[in-house]
Amino acid sequence: MNVLNRLNHKYNKHRKICVVTGTRAEYGLLTNVMKEIQNHPALQLQVVACAAHLSEKHGMTVNQIITDGFSVDARIEMLDENADSRLSVAKAVAKGVSGFADVFERLQPDCVLVLGDRYEILAAAETALLLNIPLAHIHGGEVTEGAVDEAIRHAITKMASLHFTAAEAYQNRVIQMGEQPDCVFNVGAPGLDVIQTMPMLSQTELEQTLNLKLNRPVCLVTYHPVTWSNGLGLSALNALFAALDNLQDATVIWTGANADEQGQQINTAVQAWMQTSTLSTKFVTSLGSQRYLSLMALADIVIGNSSSGIIEAPAMGVPTVNIGTRQQGRLRSPSVIDCEESQRAIEAALKQALSAKFKQLAQQKLSVYGHGQTAQLIAEKLATFPFESRTGKVFYDLTR
């Protein structure tokens, strides 16, 4: 028996792990996990790209997956390019379930692996559940009270058989939700693996690829709709624009909003503001992982309401100004400043974040989401977890 056969014998079978990805952001976090699965002797990687990855308005980022060396086994169209409403999101989920049913039937995965809490991931999760395919979930147990993602995340947790959490508090919360403790593993945030392994571009290289001089302070901004708010965060944009305009000589690189309700309206408003602002600005629908992380590494401040400001920016030693309630409930590093959605509050937070004292604090890189090796831990658990012996779901009661 050769080495590969011995390894396959050890892990019982050559498992097909189907990774579902719908957006540039979640794909960026998954890249190292996908590489570990691809290179594991007992695992076979399958990749399904859906939703925003297949949208011209969102950068057709499926091409980045292919450029990174992965084969895309299936593509599932979900979005109506001209729609920007709650109804269009609901219809996208319905379209996704139908598409995932056909794809999973064809690919016959042994496990479906998903990350996060978006509606396209909900479609994949409920399809796997109904087809009796084991589901593994990354980043469960977290709380984000300002977005509908909060409910979606917990729903996916209850559909999943295997859980990979980013912190001990989240591991405990998943168990509190009735999941068996031996199915819940605290492995840290996979995005921190990417930070450690990604070759970063220099300032000169970034300036060339962006066609933009990066004058200080460099502000990396991402602002998504607040989907559990009547205003969806649109009212906060004018306050943010005004606060940024008062940062003399600043460079603002703004990445596009998610394919959520009113995401297109936010992107349109941002581009309109840039036409009138005296700052040096650039709007990019999707930077890709390398450019995004390289910009974050040299930025003076990360601004907005993206999870990257909560999870990745602290690990890179960059101050974050987190605006509004979208990320309310997540664990925070001391380098994250929370502020209300008013010009006055944002200006005060920007001033604090750009101070020498706060920059020194941020440079300590006090992360609460682990220290790497997450991808390797996930791949190993996917290879060894006894899916075959787990039938149904037994609720774990903390009062036992």
N, C-alpha and C positions, 0 to 999 in steps of 0.2 A: 504494500500500500504506500503510494507516494505521499509527500508532505501535504499537498492540497487535499487528497482524499482523507488523510488522517484528521485534518482540521475539520472537514465537512462532517466526518463521522462524529467528532467531538461535539459539534453543534447540532447534531441530529439531522439537519436537512439544509439544502441551499435555499434560503428564504428570499422571496421576492418582496422588497420593501418599496412601496409606491409612495413617493413624496409628491404632495400636492402643493403648488405654489400659485398665488394669484396676483401678487404685487411685487414691485421692485424692493420694497422695504423688507418684507418677510423673506424673500428670496436671498437678500443679502445676509440675513442672519442664518440661513440654512446652508450656505455654500460649503462650509467646513464639514457639516454633518453629512451632506451629500457626498463629499469626497471620501469621507471615512466609510460610508456604506459602499461606495463604488469600489474601494480598495480592500474591503474586508473579504477574506477568502470564503466565508460562509453566507455572504449576502449578495443579492443582485439588486441593483438600483433600477427603479422605474421612475420616470418623471412625467407628471401631468401638469401642463401650464394652462391657466384659465384666466378669465376676467380681464383685468387691466393689462396683463402681459400681452394680450392680443389686440390692444387698443392703440390706434395711431395717436389719439389725443394724449395718451399716457406714455408715449415713447416706444411702443412696440418692443417692450423689454424682453420678450421671448428670445429675441436675437442675442441678448447678453448671455442668457443661459447657454445657448449654443456656442457662443464665442468662448465661454468659460470651459468648454470641453465636455458638456453633458449632452446626451441624446434625449430629445423630447419625444416620449413615447405616444403622447396624445395631447391634443389641444381642444379645449372646450370653450366655445364662444358663449358668453353670458350677458355682455353689456349691450345696451342700446346706446350708440354713440351720441345720439341727440337728446337723450333723456338725462334728467338731473333731479330726480324726485324720489320720495319714499316709495311710490308705486313702482318706479323702475327698478329699485333695489329689490323689492319683493318679487317682481317678475324675474329678475336675474337669478334669484335663489331657485325659483321653480325651474327655470331653464337649465340651471346647473345640475339639479338633482337628476333630471332626465339625461343630461350628457354624461354625468358620472356613472349612472347605472349602466349605460352602454359600454363605457370605457373600462370600468371595473370587471364587467362580465368578459370582456375581451382579454384584459391583461391578467386576470386571475391572481391578484397579489395575495401574499400571505399576511401582509399587514399594510395598512394605510397610515402614513405618518404626516401629521399636520402641525402647524405652529400658529398659535395665537387665537384670534377672536373675531375675524372678519366674516361677512355674510357668505362669501364664496367658500370659505373653509367650513362654515355651518352646512352648506349644501353637500360638500364632500363627506363630512362626518355623518350626517343622517343617512346618506346613501350607503356608506360602509356598514352602519348599524343595521339597516334593513336587509342588506345582503349577507349579514352575519360574517363580515370581514373584521378581524381584530383592528382596533384603532389605537394608535399611540399619539399622545398629545404633548406638545412642548409649550411651556409658559402658562400652565393652568394655575388656578388658585389666586391669581392677582385681582386687584380691585381697581377699576377706572370708572368712577361714578358719573363722569360727564358724558359718557358715550354708550350707545346701545351695545357696543362690544362687550360691556360688562355682563349682560345677560347671555350673550352668545357664548362667551368664554366658559361660563359655568355650565351651560347646556352641553357644550362639547365635552367637558369634564365628565359628565354623567353618561355620555355615550362611549367614552374611551375605556380600554382595558389596561392601558399602560400609560403612566404619567411621568413626565420629566419637568420638574419645577426649577425655578431660578433662585430660590432662597428657602431657608428652613421654614420661615413663616408661611410661605405659600404651600410647602409640603404639608404642613399641619392643617392648613385650610382645606386642602383637597381631601385629606383623611376625615376632617370634620364633616365634609359633604357626603360621607358614607363610603368612600373608596377604601379598599383593603390596603393596609399599610405596606404589605410586601409587593404592591403594584405601583407604589409612589416613590420616586427617586429624586432627591435634591442634587442636581448636577450643575447648577449655575446657568448663566445666560449664554447661549451659543454665540451671541454677538461679540462677546469678549474674546472668544477663540479667534474670530476673524481679525480683530484688532491686533492680536499678537502675531498673526501669520501674514497679513496683507502687506505687500511691498508698497510703501507710501510714495506718492509723487512729490517732487520738490516744489517749492513755490514757483520757480521758473517754469517747470513743466505744467503746473496748474494754470498759470497765467497764459501760457501758449494755447492750451486746450480750451480755455474759456474765452480767450481773446479779451482779457480783462486784467488791468493792473490791480493788484491786491494791496491797496493802501490801508493803513491801520486807522481805526480798529476794523478788523474783518469780522463781519456778522454773518453767521450761517442760520438762515431762517426757514422753518417749515411750520405751516399752520393748516390744520385739518378742520373740517366741520365738526362742531360739537353736537353730535347726533341725538343727545337727550336734552336738547335745549330748543325752545321755540325759535330763537334767533339763529341757531346753528353756528354761532360764533361770528356771523357776518358783521354784527354791530361792533365787535372788538377790532376789526381790521382798521377802521379809520383812526382809532386810538393808537394802534401799533404804528401805522404810517406816520402819524404826527410825532410820535416819540422818536422814531428812527430819523426823521428829518432834522431833529435837533442834535443828532450825533454828527458834528462837523467832521468832514473829510472821511467819513466811514465808507467802507465797501460792503455792500449787501448782496449776498448770493442767496436767492430764494428758490427752494425746490417745490415742485408742484404738489397740490393737495391730492389726497387719495380719491379713488373712484367711489366717493360717497355722495349722498344727497347734498346738493349745492356745492360740491367740490369744484365744478366747472365755474360757478359764479365767483368763488374765491380766487381761482386762478386768473379770471378775467379782471377782477378788481385789482389784483396785485400788478398785473401788467399795465393797467391804466395808470396806477400810481407811479410806476417807474417812468412813464412818459413825462411826468411833471416834476419828479423829484430832482433835486440838484446833486444828490449823492451818486456815487459810482455804483450802478446796480446791474444785476444779471438774473434773469428768470430762466431756470432750467427745469423742464418737465421731469426728467430723471437723470441724475448724475451718475448712477451706477455705483457699486460699492467702493471701488478703488478711489474714484474722485471724491465721493462723499466723505469717506473716512480721512482721506488726505487733507481735504478742506477743514474737516473738524479738528485734525491734529494741529493745524497752524492757525485756526480761528482764535479770535480773542473772546468770543462769546457765541453760544448756541441759544437761539431764541425761538419761541413758539409753543406748541403743545404736543409735540411728537414724543413717543416713548424713547426715541434715540437720545433726547436731552436728559432723560431720567436714567437710562441704563448705560449707553455707550459713552456719552460725553464725560461723566465723572471718571470713568476708567482711563480716559485720555488726558485728564488733567485740565479740562476746559470748563469754565463757569457756564451755568445754564440759567436762563430766565424762562420759567415755565408760566404761561399765561392762562388763567381761567381754570375751569373745573375738569377738563377732558381727562387729565391724568390723576385726578383726585383719588387718593386711596393707595397709590403705589408707594412702596418703600423708596426712601430718598437718601441720597448722599448729602453731606453738608454743603456741597458745591452747587446745589440746586436752590434757586430762589423762586418761590411761588409769589405771584402777584395777581391782583384783580385786573379785569379787562377795561381799565381806564387809562387815559394818557398819563395822568399824574402818577399812578401806581407803576406803570411800565417804565416811565422815565426814572423813577426812584430805584427800581430794580436794576435797570441798565447801569446807572451810576454806581450802585453797590458792586455789581458784578465786574465792572471794569476798574475798580479800585485796586491798588497794588496789594493791599492786605487780603482782599478776597481772592485775587489771582494766586497768591501764595498758598492759601487754603486749598484751592482747587488743584494745584500742582502736587498735592499729596496723593492724589488719585485714590481717594477713599471709596472704593466700590463696595456695594452691598449685594452684588450679584455674582459672586464667585471670582475665580482667578484663572479660567482657561481649562483645557482638557475636557470640556463639555462634550464636544463632538465624538471623541473617542469613547467616552462613557456611554453615550447614547447608542452608538453602533454596537458596542459589546452587549448591552442589554437587549437590543433588538435581535441579536444572534442567539442569545441564551434564554430569553424569557419563555416560560412554558405555556405559550398560547394554546397549545393543543389540549392541555388539561383544564383550561378555564372555560367553562360553559356557563352562559348566563351571567348575571351580576348579583352578588350577595352583598347586601348593604352592611357596612361596618358601623355598628352602633357604639358610640363612645361610652355609653353607660354600662357596657358589658363588664 
